[in-house]
Amino acid sequence: MATKPSLPKGTRDFSPLEVERREYIKSVVTKNFKKYGFQAIETPSFENNSTLLGKYGEEGDRLIFKLLNSGNFLKKTNPEDYKNQDIQKLGLQITEKSLRYDLTVPFARYVVMHQNELDFPFKRYQIQPVWRADRPQKGRYREFYQCDADAVGSKSLFQEIDFIHLYDDVFTNLKIKGVKIQVNNRKILSGIAEIIGATHQLIDFTVALDKLDKIGRKGVEEEMLAKGITQEAINQLSPIFEASGNFEEQLGVLSDLLSASEIGKQGIEELQFIAQAIEKMPLKSASLVLNITLARGLDYYTGCIFEVAPPEEVKLGSIGGGGRYDDLTSIFGLKDVSGVGISFGLDRIYLVLEQLNLFPESLATGSKALFINFGEKEAMYCLQAVHHLRAKGVAVELYPDAAKMKKQMNYANKRNFPFVVLAGESELQANKFTLKNMRSGEQNLFTFEELFAYLNM
Amino acid sequence: MATKPSLPKGTRDFSPLEVERREYIKSVVTKNFKKYGFQAIETPSFENNSTLLGKYGEEGDRLIFKLLNSGNFLKKTNPEDYKNQDIQKLGLQITEKSLRYDLTVPFARYVVMHQNELDFPFKRYQIQPVWRADRPQKGRYREFYQCDADAVGSKSLFQEIDFIHLYDDVFTNLKIKGVKIQVNNRKILSGIAEIIGATHQLIDFTVALDKLDKIGRKGVEEEMLAKGITQEAINQLSPIFEASGNFEEQLGVLSDLLSASEIGKQGIEELQFIAQAIEKMPLKSASLVLNITLARGLDYYTGCIFEVAPPEEVKLGSIGGGGRYDDLTSIFGLKDVSGVGISFGLDRIYLVLEQLNLFPESLATGSKALFINFGEKEAMYCLQAVHHLRAKGVAVELYPDAAKMKKQMNYANKRNFPFVVLAGESELQANKFTLKNMRSGEQNLFTFEELFAYLNM
């Protein structure tokens, strides 16, 4: 009656090597978060529906995993709604909680609920899984980790500068060269919309522009037209699509275009301030690039926005992104808390490191040596050595059964032990151990002290 | 229209200090897991209903959180079942997946699904949250972490010995003194049931005995009577309830009682083997105690069982437990894979460390110094120092806004910065920094190099 087990679609098991590699990425990111003064918080996997629903748009609401109420979940249902197959209404009658969809809304909830305990500016990071009932496809999962750092309670651009350096430090530590930190400013986009007379269509304008990567300039223009932005307005965008040159030169193009827009000029000034600071404190391995067509999908950004592109030889979307928002916590009743945050795309960073062969080799290694088991007496002799080696911090193991030598050596090979220790009758009598190097085949007869010295190298 | 946010019952936010402390416990446990050759795996937060349901008894099934199917969840429902308010049937029609209830069943599923990639004995650890729709109460949450290590694919008692040393190492590293590792063997319980003629009531017998802590000897005897175990049989249990003395002496009592039971004698032999090994390789800070009334609630144990009691001065239930099972993976069709595993109760270990004041002080500290912000020019001067200090690995921060001095100093105090750096007009001219020790109040005028040397101590 055993069921043949399988995994739900869009979910994954992680093998020991995969866990080690993921932990490696997390440890590099975490170390840098701490260096910049960010502190970890954690929030529950599920939140009340009232916290989550309505925060991600209609599409988002549909992708949220809802938890069936426990006990008699039918108690509060309305038979009329069942008859009408009204899944909207019934859904809310039989569920009260949902799995979190991102870390941003729970963070806003956290800040509001704990506002009296927190010291602002509050700088937190959070690395936890999120769940989305998306159609699974290559590289898109229903459970995946997000990794966010946010600083709330200050409008200072020094925060943006910190985040750029933080990105640079992380990718430098991970040895990924050629990362591009693209930056833009929502105020510039607002300014452009103002200049071309599309202020009331700012969101349509932004959403269309955000698709430039995917659908090209022509596609963007068509979408804008379809949304009612005039051809005349679109024509004015030419300098933006055609802008080239370095950071300063592109800012020059914008200055000309936006000279009549207060908000646009403010956006330019902010980027100038940031660019000058980075010039004084240059990045180690990444480069800072102005991308005046960068828009970012999310509604809540109001200032600087970031998007990090992997090295060109890796064909992958962005490996990080973020920006400044002025009003995130107001959804929970706390106004005027400006913040800025970034995230790291852990799954994609994993793919980059894998493709460029940048995971440290040391991650693959487990224990240092396997002690072969020749029988109860010999095994007990070995276990004492194992015990003492572990006490000195050396990871070693005893094969638990007196299986055939070949089986044990096979096991040692497969599990990649660099050394095997053999102690049969003659070693016991001499109170010694034979150490075999699994790569070179070399064998040495050692006392315990020699064994320790050797394995501890 | 802002909703006042709250948390679902039985769930928790973790503050930065709590996260640090939890990470500290995890890091000690993980370090030791690795030293003993265990490797990490991770499994998805939710599994198919077919994987989880029916594995934890009726009560368990009720406590499993089920995920409402996305899309039109009513599609597959039977109107008859709705009319009859049949929550059992409807529950299965509108859900396909559930949040994991423990790490053991997902581990068994993992072993069966990956059996061809794994090298047996396979030793894995897993530290992940689990969810139970239990009634929340003090110390009992609906989301909590489990922390398990298991070794499957060998019947060798050397594994049990390893686990005892592993427990001892972890609690020694955590500086918790006076931990008691209680051990017993299900074969002994089977032997007792056999001797008193209650073999066919073994589970009732075990379940009743397991409650000794809570309901006392009288309560256990009453429950056994109620379950149909005869008074005569219960009378024969006296030596067990009254057994005292050390490990060897208690084994002596059992030897007398179980001389006619093959399985009972086997259980005694196993414990003897383990006790002798521990005598040769003594524990560092914990003690190994035979508790012949220890039963453990779970059905699947077949050999040695463990339960770890915290130091006596801490009034808390067990902080760990585990045991040998012979047939865990057969629920998924893989027979004859004996295993043994233990778990650590992270939440309770946290309470023990808190109560005994054993968390390292260093955990409370975040960044080393806060640079006070006197205005844009000074701040930019400071940020360059901050940038260089971070490059050398020193965690420091700049207050992002040129707020009033008092506000900034307050912030430094509340966030517990050990040092504050002040750089106004005169420091800028001298290219120096004033470092203030926040505890002693002492101030020094330093060059950057001196500042670094001081903060890097």
Interface residues (C-beta under 8 A of the other chain):
Chain A: A2 T3 K4 P5 S6 L7 P8 T11 R12 D13 F14 S15 P16 V19 E20 E23 K34 K35 Y36 G37 Q39 A40 I41 E42 T43 P44 S45 F46 E47 N48 S50 T51 R62 L63 F65 K66 L67 L68 S70 G71 N72 F73 L74 P79 Y82 Q85 I87 L90 G91 I94 T95 E96 K97 L99 R109 Y110 V112 M113 H114 E117 D119 P121 K123 R124 P129 W131 A133 E143 A151 S154 K155 S156 F158 Q159 I161 H165 D169 A277 K280 M281 S330 I331 F332 G333 G366 S367 N373 A379 M380 L383 Q384 H387 R390 G393 V394 A395 V396 E397 L398 P400 D401 Y411 K414 R415
Chain B: A2 T3 K4 P5 S6 L7 P8 T11 R12 D13 F14 S15 P16 V19 E20 E23 K34 K35 Y36 G37 Q39 A40 I41 E42 T43 P44 S45 F46 E47 N48 S50 T51 R62 L63 F65 K66 L67 L68 S70 G71 N72 F73 L74 P79 Y82 Q85 I87 L90 G91 I94 T95 E96 K97 L99 R109 Y110 V112 M113 H114 E117 D119 P121 K123 R124 P129 W131 A133 E143 A151 S154 K155 S156 F158 Q159 I161 H165 D169 A277 K280 M281 S330 I331 F332 G333 G366 S367 N373 A379 M380 L383 Q384 H387 R390 G393 V394 A395 V396 E397 L398 P400 D401 Y411 K414 R415
